[in-house]
Amino acid sequence: MLKLKNIHTFYGPVEALKGVDIEVERGEIVCLIGNNGAGKSTILMAISGIVSPRSGDIIFENENIKGIPPHGIVGKGISQAPEGRRIFPKLTVGENLEMGAYTVGVRQRAGRIEKVFELFPVLKERHKQMGGTLSGGEQQMLAIGRALMSGPKLLLLDEPSLGLAPIIVSRIFKTVREINKEGVTILLVEQNARAALKLSHRGYVLENGGIALQGMGEDLLHNEQVRRAYLGE
């Protein structure tokens, strides 16, 4: 479904991604793990059209989407729940979800909102509440729900567990698995390496802007190098 080929990305003179190659097959959950500054979020931003690679190709469903602006990327079937949630604090839950549906016809929106409410029942209870008054976990649910409103084929999740209590993280990851089972392919950036590898079919380990390791999630979970560097063992 998605292939990144020899992606080089710069922030000014600093090279953030150094020839990254990644593949995501339809129906998979693929995770990217690595330390802060390794380039994980930059990969998602490059796919979303927020950061423009200096060289390389981003192929989605056999089309090179490099250079397409972010709203065009959403129209192709890719949406992102960004790091830090980035909800609209002065809009209600319902209005936040509507903001995720600007590429969708009016007739489809009600059904998609109901689907989000099925995945995250607490959002239905809070649908008239201002986004900024939600708890951190509820805001993360809202960010994911907003991303789902466009009906993505590929969902990009950037640090969905960041700053959340373990019980909420477990609930979020359980829902991510449900979303995947319903046919949405997922590319996940996550610092909680253990949880991410348990959830994912395959994973990539990033170090200093390049791919250091790749493999099946279960294999990486038991890899000695990964266990020492990212699992605290």
C-alpha positions as CSV (number, residue, x, y, z in Angstrom):
1,M,0.0,0.0,0.0
2,L,2.8,2.5,1.0
3,K,6.4,2.6,0.0
4,L,9.0,5.1,1.0
5,K,12.0,4.9,-1.3
6,N,15.3,6.6,-0.3
7,I,13.8,9.5,1.5
8,H,16.1,12.4,2.5
9,T,14.6,15.2,4.5
10,F,16.2,18.4,5.8
11,Y,15.4,21.0,8.4
12,G,17.6,23.8,7.2
13,P,21.2,22.3,7.0
14,V,20.3,19.4,9.3
15,E,19.5,16.1,7.6
16,A,16.6,14.5,9.5
17,L,16.0,11.5,7.3
18,K,19.0,9.8,5.6
19,G,17.8,7.5,2.9
20,V,14.8,5.9,4.6
21,D,13.1,2.9,3.0
22,I,9.8,1.7,4.5
23,E,7.0,-0.5,3.2
24,V,3.5,-1.0,4.6
25,E,1.3,-3.7,3.3
26,R,-2.5,-3.3,3.1
27,G,-4.1,-4.5,6.4
28,E,-1.0,-4.3,8.5
29,I,-0.1,-2.4,11.7
30,V,3.5,-1.2,11.3
31,C,5.3,0.6,14.0
32,L,8.2,3.0,14.1
33,I,10.2,3.0,17.3
34,G,13.3,4.9,18.3
35,N,14.7,7.6,20.6
36,N,13.6,11.3,20.5
37,G,15.0,12.9,17.4
38,A,15.4,9.7,15.5
39,G,13.1,10.9,12.7
40,K,9.9,9.1,13.5
41,S,7.5,12.0,13.4
42,T,9.3,13.5,10.3
43,I,8.4,10.3,8.4
44,L,4.7,10.8,9.2
45,M,4.9,14.5,8.3
46,A,6.6,13.6,5.0
47,I,3.8,11.1,4.2
48,S,1.2,13.7,5.1
49,G,2.7,16.4,2.9
50,I,3.6,18.7,5.8
51,V,7.4,18.2,5.3
52,S,8.7,18.0,1.7
53,P,11.5,15.5,1.2
54,R,14.5,16.8,-0.7
55,S,14.8,13.5,-2.6
56,G,13.2,10.1,-2.8
57,D,9.7,8.9,-3.5
58,I,6.6,8.3,-1.5
59,I,4.4,5.7,-3.3
60,F,0.8,5.2,-2.1
61,E,-1.3,2.7,-4.0
62,N,1.1,2.9,-7.0
63,E,1.0,6.7,-7.1
64,N,3.9,9.0,-6.2
65,I,2.3,11.4,-3.7
66,K,5.5,13.4,-2.9
67,G,4.7,17.1,-3.4
68,I,0.9,16.7,-3.0
69,P,-0.3,19.3,-0.3
70,P,-1.8,17.9,2.9
71,H,-5.4,18.4,2.0
72,G,-4.7,16.4,-1.2
73,I,-3.1,13.6,0.8
74,V,-6.3,13.3,3.0
75,G,-8.3,13.1,-0.2
76,K,-6.1,10.2,-1.3
77,G,-7.1,8.2,1.8
78,I,-4.4,9.1,4.4
79,S,-5.1,10.8,7.6
80,Q,-3.1,11.5,10.7
81,A,-3.7,11.9,14.5
82,P,-0.7,14.1,15.3
83,E,1.6,14.1,18.3
84,G,0.1,16.2,21.1
85,R,-3.5,15.6,19.8
86,R,-3.9,19.1,18.3
87,I,-7.6,19.2,18.9
88,F,-9.5,22.5,18.7
89,P,-10.0,23.4,22.4
90,K,-12.7,25.9,21.8
91,L,-14.8,23.7,19.6
92,T,-17.1,21.0,20.9
93,V,-16.4,17.3,20.5
94,G,-18.9,17.1,17.7
95,E,-17.5,20.2,16.0
96,N,-13.9,18.7,16.2
97,L,-15.2,15.5,14.5
98,E,-16.9,17.6,11.8
99,M,-13.5,19.3,11.2
100,G,-12.1,15.9,10.2
101,A,-14.8,15.4,7.6
102,Y,-14.2,18.3,5.3
103,T,-13.5,15.9,2.4
104,V,-16.7,13.9,3.1
105,G,-20.2,14.5,1.8
106,V,-22.8,15.7,4.3
107,R,-24.8,12.5,4.0
108,Q,-21.8,10.4,5.1
109,R,-20.9,12.4,8.1
110,A,-23.6,11.3,10.5
111,G,-22.8,7.7,9.9
112,R,-19.1,8.3,10.5
113,I,-19.7,10.2,13.7
114,E,-21.8,7.3,15.0
115,K,-19.0,4.9,14.1
116,V,-16.5,7.0,16.1
117,F,-19.0,7.0,19.0
118,E,-19.2,3.2,18.8
119,L,-15.4,3.1,19.1
120,F,-15.2,5.7,21.8
121,P,-18.5,5.8,23.7
122,V,-17.2,8.5,26.1
123,L,-17.1,10.9,23.1
124,K,-20.8,10.5,22.6
125,E,-21.4,11.4,26.3
126,R,-19.2,14.5,25.8
127,H,-20.3,15.5,22.3
128,K,-21.4,19.0,23.3
129,Q,-18.5,19.5,25.6
130,M,-15.6,21.8,24.6
131,G,-12.5,19.8,23.5
132,G,-10.2,21.7,25.8
133,T,-12.1,20.5,28.9
134,L,-11.6,16.8,28.1
135,S,-9.0,14.7,29.9
136,G,-5.8,13.8,28.1
137,G,-7.1,10.3,27.3
138,E,-10.4,11.7,25.9
139,Q,-8.5,14.2,23.8
140,Q,-6.5,11.4,22.3
141,M,-9.6,9.5,21.5
142,L,-11.0,12.7,19.9
143,A,-7.8,13.1,17.8
144,I,-8.1,9.5,16.5
145,G,-11.8,9.9,16.0
146,R,-11.3,13.1,14.0
147,A,-8.7,11.4,11.8
148,L,-11.2,8.6,11.1
149,M,-13.9,11.0,9.9
150,S,-12.3,11.2,6.5
151,G,-12.6,7.5,6.0
152,P,-8.9,6.8,5.7
153,K,-7.4,3.7,4.1
154,L,-4.2,4.5,5.9
155,L,-4.2,5.9,9.4
156,L,-1.0,7.6,10.8
157,L,-0.8,7.7,14.6
158,D,1.9,9.8,16.2
159,E,2.6,8.9,19.9
160,P,-1.0,8.0,20.9
161,S,0.2,6.9,24.4
162,L,2.1,10.1,25.2
163,G,1.4,11.3,28.7
164,L,-1.4,8.9,29.4
165,A,-2.0,6.6,32.3
166,P,-1.3,2.8,31.6
167,I,-5.0,1.9,31.8
168,I,-5.9,4.5,29.2
169,V,-3.0,3.4,27.0
170,S,-4.3,-0.1,27.1
171,R,-7.8,1.1,26.1
172,I,-6.4,3.2,23.2
173,F,-4.3,0.4,21.9
174,K,-7.2,-2.1,22.1
175,T,-9.3,0.3,20.0
176,V,-6.4,0.7,17.5
177,R,-6.5,-3.0,17.0
178,E,-10.2,-2.9,16.4
179,I,-9.8,-0.1,13.8
180,N,-7.2,-2.3,12.0
181,K,-9.5,-5.4,12.1
182,E,-12.2,-3.3,10.3
183,G,-9.8,-2.8,7.4
184,V,-7.8,0.4,8.1
185,T,-4.0,0.0,7.7
186,I,-2.0,1.7,10.4
187,L,1.4,3.2,10.6
188,L,2.2,3.9,14.3
189,V,4.9,6.0,15.8
190,E,5.4,5.2,19.5
191,Q,7.9,5.6,22.3
192,N,6.3,2.8,24.3
193,A,8.3,0.2,22.3
194,R,7.0,-2.8,24.2
195,A,3.3,-2.0,23.6
196,A,3.9,-0.9,20.0
197,L,5.7,-4.1,19.1
198,K,3.1,-6.3,20.8
199,L,0.4,-4.5,18.8
200,S,2.2,-4.5,15.4
201,H,2.6,-7.0,12.6
202,R,6.0,-5.5,11.7
203,G,8.3,-2.8,13.0
204,Y,11.2,-0.5,12.1
205,V,13.8,0.8,14.5
206,L,15.1,4.3,13.6
207,E,18.4,5.7,14.8
208,N,19.8,9.1,13.7
209,G,17.5,9.4,10.7
210,G,18.0,5.9,9.3
211,I,16.6,2.4,9.6
212,A,18.7,0.4,12.0
213,L,16.6,-2.7,12.3
214,Q,13.4,-4.1,10.8
215,G,11.4,-7.2,11.2
216,M,8.2,-8.9,12.6
217,G,6.9,-7.2,15.7
218,E,7.4,-10.4,17.8
219,D,10.9,-10.9,16.5
220,L,11.9,-7.3,17.4
221,L,10.4,-7.7,20.8
222,H,12.9,-10.5,21.5
223,N,15.8,-8.9,19.7
224,E,18.7,-8.4,22.1
225,Q,19.7,-5.0,20.8
226,V,16.1,-3.7,21.0
227,R,15.6,-5.2,24.5
228,R,18.7,-3.3,25.7
229,A,18.1,0.0,24.0
230,Y,14.3,0.4,24.1
231,L,12.8,-2.1,26.6
232,G,15.1,-1.3,29.6
233,E,16.4,-4.9,29.9
